[in-house]
């Protein structure tokens, strides 16, 4: 019917050749302007998408490093608390030493006074001397404890200084790592953008100027009628032929992309807003998902690695045209292909 309609329109246009020439010139001008607009929009969307993903990865890495830095700071606080406790113990020990020393001095003075009364206070003097000896022994023990506390205090101060040094080094490494991550992510984004542009170029050459295939942003958009009958998810022979061309281009591109780039081809299924009336599919969600899965499975059967493919169904909730017309419904029934990162 479409061929018959085309022949009928062609025969009508032959009556007005001048009008056809003018209309063709106008259509070519419009197509040229639309192509320029779509190319600019494509490169802008690529740039924004790549930078957003690079920023997300960098923020995740910086969050991990901040967690490590927090742990180091907690360790420093623990050492500071232990150092304060040791200093308090040292002060207490010094106070006890001074008290015992004063007691010893008092006992020594009392012993000198008692020498004048040796006959009467002999026994008391011996007792005082014993007390003085014990006091001297206690002072010696306290001095040893104080020396040990000072050694521990010096060790804690060294440990604290080493921790602070590690903290400063960690902050320097974080800054350096952030800089290197920015450079690496920028390189990855540029590489994927280059391969995406190459893939789009190949698809343009393969698919030609079909009216039912469009470029919207960074995606190739196929009308659903290219692949499926209305309300169905079984690939048509014509759709299989088109997917064969895409699979060939994708396989060749996959050989060129470095293995460290985690790229995938996302296949998105979309429907129009009208509810589906089918015993097979209960909703547009199921229909759009089934169509995306059918495309992915056929690409896998043609040799495209399964880990490089993603199927997604969006039902009627991502329309290209919100008008309530048949043309809008046709535009919204589509399959989209997008080369992106995993």
C-alpha angles and dihedrals in degrees: 000000000000090000092049091050089049091053091048092051091047092054091050093051091055088073091063110035093161092055091049092053092051092047092049091052091051092049092050091051092050092047090051093051092047091050092053091048093048093048091052091046091048095055093044093052091048092053094048094046094049094048093048092053093045090051092050092052092047092049090052091052092047090050089056092049091048089054090054090048090051090054090052090050091051088053090051091051090052091052091048091052092049090048091053091051092051091050091051090050090049092052091049092050092049090050091051090048091053091049093051091045090053089050090051093050090050091050091048090053091048089052092054092052090049091056089074089057097039095144095053100035103035095118092045090052093053089051091049091051091052090051090049091052092051090047091052090051091051090050090052091050091049091049090054091049091049091051090050091049091051091052090050090047091052090049091051091049090051091049091048092050091049091050092050089049091052088049091055091046091049091053090050091050091049091054092046092047091050090053093049092046090053091052093046094047092048090052092049092050091049092049094050091045090053093051092044090054090048091050092049090049091053093048091050090053092046099044096039118193101327111164091218093058119071139169114234113181107306096344139086109229121205122187109242090237088070090067109018144033117240112293092001135111098198113113116243120226090249090052091050090054092053092047089051089059091048092048091052092052092045093050092051091047092049090060091058101044111090114249093239091066107090098214128164137180108233117207113199124192120207134180135190123260097262115105115250120244105201136125089219101051121039096194144008087258090065094044095049092045093047091051092050090048091049091054092047093048092051092049089051090051088055092056104268108141110254092222088062094058133077126186121204134173121209100172110200097324100097103052124176091203122031095193119118096233137110091249090054091048090051093050092050094051098082151127116229127201119200129177107212145139123283 
